[in-house]
Amino acid sequence: MISAEQRGGRRSLAMRLAREKIAMRMVRLLCLVGLAFSICVTPLLASPQEAAVVNPTPQDLQQGKTTFESTCSACHGLDGSGGMGPNIQGIPFSLGMQATTSVIKNGMSGGMPAFGAQLNAAQIQHVVQYLLTLHKQDTFKITGDPVKGKDVYESSGCASCHMIDGQGGDSAPDLSNVGALRDGGYLRTTILYPGSDLPQQHLFLETGGKLDYLFVHLVTKDGRALDGTRVVEDSFRIVIEDAKGSFHSFNKTDLRELKEEPGKSLMPSYKGKLSDAQVNDLVAYLASLKEAQ
């Protein structure tokens, strides 16, 4: 049997080796960056569409606000802080502009309807721009009992994927210090709507600022289909981890389909599975997890 600690070490080693290979490729390509920049930057700056994305006018933001309030606020609240749906304040910063646009247009499983037939491209863009102005604030008051929350954590099978102080699975984030890293509102949103607000990877040079734990569906050229979360990716290869914690590495030239699916997650939603009191208790327990500094 491989211990959880050994599996955690294996994941870390796999990620480190993959990232080292990517970093080396990036270094070899740096000499081309200056040329590519000089060729591409002028047309990008001159593009009216790109300028609108980066520099929305007050009229654009007002139109986005009006559309958001009439179309989105019933589920996400007038300030985007959540209600029937999750908190989406500033969500383009974490999910990405393109992915946010796609979710609004096409919807996603779990209750988010598609608005592509109701809103035109300009209206969707204005909503995305408006969402960037809504700064996330943690207004969630932790009222639960952390002792009861620990019981909820254990009875809900969270430890089969997550690790706390070296105990548990290693196919999902280590939660030993989650209380110091994530606020109560974020924890609640993740429990009820996993995959809706993913963290950003820190190694920008290696990953291009991609999202951690992004759900990926791929199909190889010989027809093999696989779902998992992205561990590391560059222009040539991708490594994903499946629900069982196994790693799979692919050359992109061997893939027939590679689809990122923001909003989906290998983690199940506990909305409707746990009572409000249980969710509050679980949040209180997770918020109490802070490693000694």
C-alpha positions in Angstrom: 0.0 0.0 0.0 1.2 3.5 -0.8 0.6 5.9 2.1 -1.2 9.2 1.6 2.1 11.0 2.4 3.9 9.0 -0.3 1.1 9.8 -2.8 1.3 13.4 -1.9 5.1 13.3 -2.6 4.5 11.6 -5.9 2.1 14.3 -7.0 4.5 17.0 -6.0 7.4 15.3 -7.8 5.3 14.8 -11.0 4.2 18.4 -11.0 7.8 19.6 -10.3 9.3 17.5 -13.1 6.6 18.5 -15.6 7.0 22.2 -14.7 10.8 22.0 -15.0 10.4 20.6 -18.6 8.0 23.4 -19.4 10.3 26.1 -17.9 13.1 24.8 -20.1 11.0 25.0 -23.2 9.9 28.5 -22.2 13.5 29.6 -21.8 14.3 28.4 -25.3 11.4 30.3 -26.7 12.1 33.5 -24.9 14.3 34.7 -27.7 11.2 34.7 -30.0 9.1 36.7 -27.6 10.6 40.1 -28.6 10.0 39.4 -32.3 6.5 38.1 -31.7 5.7 41.1 -29.5 6.9 43.6 -32.1 4.9 41.9 -34.8 1.7 41.5 -32.7 1.5 44.4 -30.3 0.6 47.1 -32.9 -2.5 45.4 -34.4 -3.6 44.4 -30.9 -3.5 47.9 -29.6 -5.2 49.1 -32.8 -8.1 46.6 -32.4 -11.3 48.5 -31.3 -12.7 45.2 -29.9 -9.7 44.6 -27.7 -9.7 48.3 -26.6 -13.3 48.0 -25.5 -12.5 45.0 -23.4 -9.6 46.6 -21.6 -11.0 50.1 -21.5 -14.8 50.1 -21.2 -16.5 53.5 -21.2 -18.9 54.6 -18.4 -21.7 53.9 -20.9 -20.5 50.3 -21.4 -20.4 49.7 -17.6 -23.9 51.3 -17.2 -25.3 49.1 -19.9 -23.6 46.0 -18.3 -25.1 47.0 -14.9 -28.6 47.4 -16.4 -28.4 44.0 -18.2 -26.9 42.3 -15.1 -29.7 43.6 -12.8 -32.5 42.6 -15.2 -31.0 39.2 -16.2 -28.6 37.9 -13.6 -29.5 39.5 -10.2 -32.4 37.2 -9.4 -29.9 34.3 -8.8 -26.7 36.1 -8.1 -28.0 39.2 -6.2 -27.9 42.8 -7.2 -24.3 43.2 -6.1 -23.2 39.7 -7.4 -22.6 38.5 -3.9 -24.8 35.4 -4.4 -28.2 34.1 -3.6 -29.7 31.1 -5.4 -26.5 31.1 -7.4 -22.9 31.6 -6.3 -21.0 34.8 -5.5 -19.6 36.1 -8.9 -18.1 39.4 -7.8 -15.0 39.8 -9.9 -15.4 36.3 -11.4 -13.6 37.2 -14.7 -10.4 37.7 -12.7 -10.4 34.0 -11.6 -12.3 32.3 -14.4 -11.0 34.4 -17.2 -12.7 36.8 -19.6 -13.2 34.3 -22.3 -14.5 31.5 -20.0 -16.9 33.9 -18.3 -18.2 35.0 -21.7 -18.7 31.4 -22.7 -20.5 30.5 -19.5 -22.9 33.4 -19.9 -23.5 32.5 -23.6 -23.7 28.7 -23.3 -24.6 28.1 -19.6 -23.3 25.2 -17.7 -24.5 22.1 -15.9 -25.9 22.6 -12.4 -28.5 25.3 -13.1 -26.8 28.1 -15.0 -29.0 28.7 -18.1 -27.6 29.8 -21.5 -28.2 33.4 -22.4 -26.8 33.4 -25.9 -30.2 33.6 -27.5 -31.4 36.3 -25.2 -28.3 38.6 -25.1 -26.2 39.7 -28.1 -22.3 39.6 -28.1 -22.1 43.3 -27.0 -24.5 42.9 -24.1 -22.6 39.8 -22.8 -19.3 41.8 -23.1 -20.8 44.6 -21.1 -21.9 42.2 -18.4 -18.4 40.7 -18.2 -16.9 44.2 -18.0 -19.3 45.2 -15.2 -18.5 42.0 -13.2 -14.9 43.2 -13.1 -16.0 46.2 -11.2 -17.7 44.2 -8.5 -15.0 43.6 -5.9 -15.5 40.5 -3.8 -16.0 41.1 -0.1 -16.4 38.5 2.5 -19.6 39.3 4.2 -20.2 35.7 5.3 -20.5 35.4 9.1 -19.2 32.1 10.5 -21.9 30.9 12.8 -21.4 27.2 12.7 -19.9 24.8 15.2 -16.4 23.6 14.1 -16.6 20.5 16.3 -19.9 19.4 14.5 -18.3 20.5 11.2 -15.5 18.0 11.7 -18.1 15.3 12.0 -19.8 16.5 8.8 -16.4 16.5 7.0 -15.7 12.9 8.1 -19.2 11.6 7.4 -19.4 13.2 3.9 -16.3 11.4 2.7 -14.2 14.6 2.2 -11.1 12.8 3.4 -11.2 10.4 0.5 -9.9 13.2 -1.7 -8.6 15.9 0.7 -5.7 15.8 3.2 -5.5 17.4 6.6 -2.2 17.2 8.5 -1.0 14.3 6.4 -4.2 12.3 6.8 -6.6 11.6 3.9 -6.4 11.5 0.1 -4.2 13.5 -2.3 -6.3 13.9 -5.4 -7.7 17.3 -4.2 -6.2 20.3 -2.5 -4.6 19.9 0.9 -6.8 21.6 3.5 -4.4 21.8 6.4 -4.1 25.6 6.1 -7.3 26.4 4.2 -8.7 28.6 7.0 -5.7 31.0 6.5 -6.0 31.0 2.7 -9.7 31.2 2.1 -12.5 33.2 3.7 -15.8 31.8 4.9 -17.8 33.0 1.8 -15.3 31.3 -0.5 -15.5 28.1 1.5 -19.3 28.1 1.4 -19.4 28.8 -2.4 -16.9 25.9 -3.0 -19.0 23.4 -1.0 -22.2 24.3 -2.8 -20.8 25.2 -6.2 -17.4 23.5 -6.7 -15.5 24.6 -9.7 -17.2 28.1 -9.9 -14.2 30.1 -8.4 -10.9 28.4 -9.1 -7.6 29.6 -7.7 -4.9 31.0 -10.1 -1.6 29.2 -10.5 1.3 31.2 -9.2 4.0 30.2 -11.7 3.0 32.5 -14.6 6.1 31.8 -16.8 5.4 28.1 -16.8 1.6 28.1 -16.9 0.5 31.3 -18.5 -1.6 32.2 -15.4 -3.9 29.2 -15.9 -6.4 28.1 -13.3 -5.6 25.4 -10.8 -7.9 22.3 -10.8 -9.6 23.2 -14.0 -11.8 20.4 -15.3 -10.7 19.1 -18.6 -12.3 16.6 -21.1 -10.1 15.1 -23.7 -10.3 12.5 -26.4 -7.3 10.8 -28.0 -7.0 10.2 -31.7 -7.7 6.5 -31.1 -11.0 7.3 -29.4 -10.1 7.1 -25.7 -12.0 9.7 -23.6 -10.8 10.9 -20.2 -12.0 13.5 -17.7 -9.8 15.0 -15.0 -8.3 18.2 -13.5 -5.3 19.9 -15.2 -2.0 19.5 -13.3 0.2 21.3 -15.7 0.0 22.3 -19.4 2.2 24.0 -22.0 1.9 24.4 -25.8 2.9 20.8 -26.5 1.7 18.6 -23.6 -0.9 18.4 -20.8 -0.9 16.4 -17.6 -4.2 15.7 -15.9 -5.2 13.8 -12.8 -8.4 11.7 -12.8 -10.9 11.1 -10.0 -8.8 8.1 -8.7 -5.7 10.2 -8.3 -3.9 8.7 -11.3 -1.8 11.0 -13.6 -2.1 10.9 -17.4 0.3 12.8 -19.7 -0.5 13.5 -23.4 1.2 15.1 -26.3 -1.4 17.5 -27.8 -0.7 16.2 -31.3 -2.1 12.9 -30.1 -5.4 14.4 -29.1 -8.5 14.7 -31.2 -10.3 16.9 -28.7 -9.2 19.0 -25.7 -11.9 20.9 -24.0 -11.7 23.1 -20.9 -14.9 23.1 -18.9 -14.9 25.9 -16.4 -17.5 25.5 -13.7 -17.3 21.7 -13.6 -15.4 19.8 -11.0 -14.6 16.3 -9.9 -15.7 17.4 -6.5 -19.5 16.9 -6.0 -21.8 19.7 -5.0 -23.3 19.4 -1.5 -26.2 21.7 -2.3 -29.3 19.8 -1.2 -27.2 17.0 0.3 -26.3 18.9 3.5 -28.6 21.1 5.5 -27.9 24.8 6.0 -26.8 24.0 9.5 -24.4 21.3 8.3 -22.9 23.6 5.7 -22.4 26.3 8.3 -20.7 23.8 10.6 -18.5 22.5 7.8 -17.5 26.1 6.9 -16.7 26.8 10.6 -14.5 23.7 10.7 -12.6 24.4 7.5 -12.1 28.1 8.6 -10.5 26.8 11.8 -7.8 24.9 9.9 -4.7 27.1 10.2 -1.2 25.7 10.4 1.0 27.2 13.1 3.2 29.9 11.6 
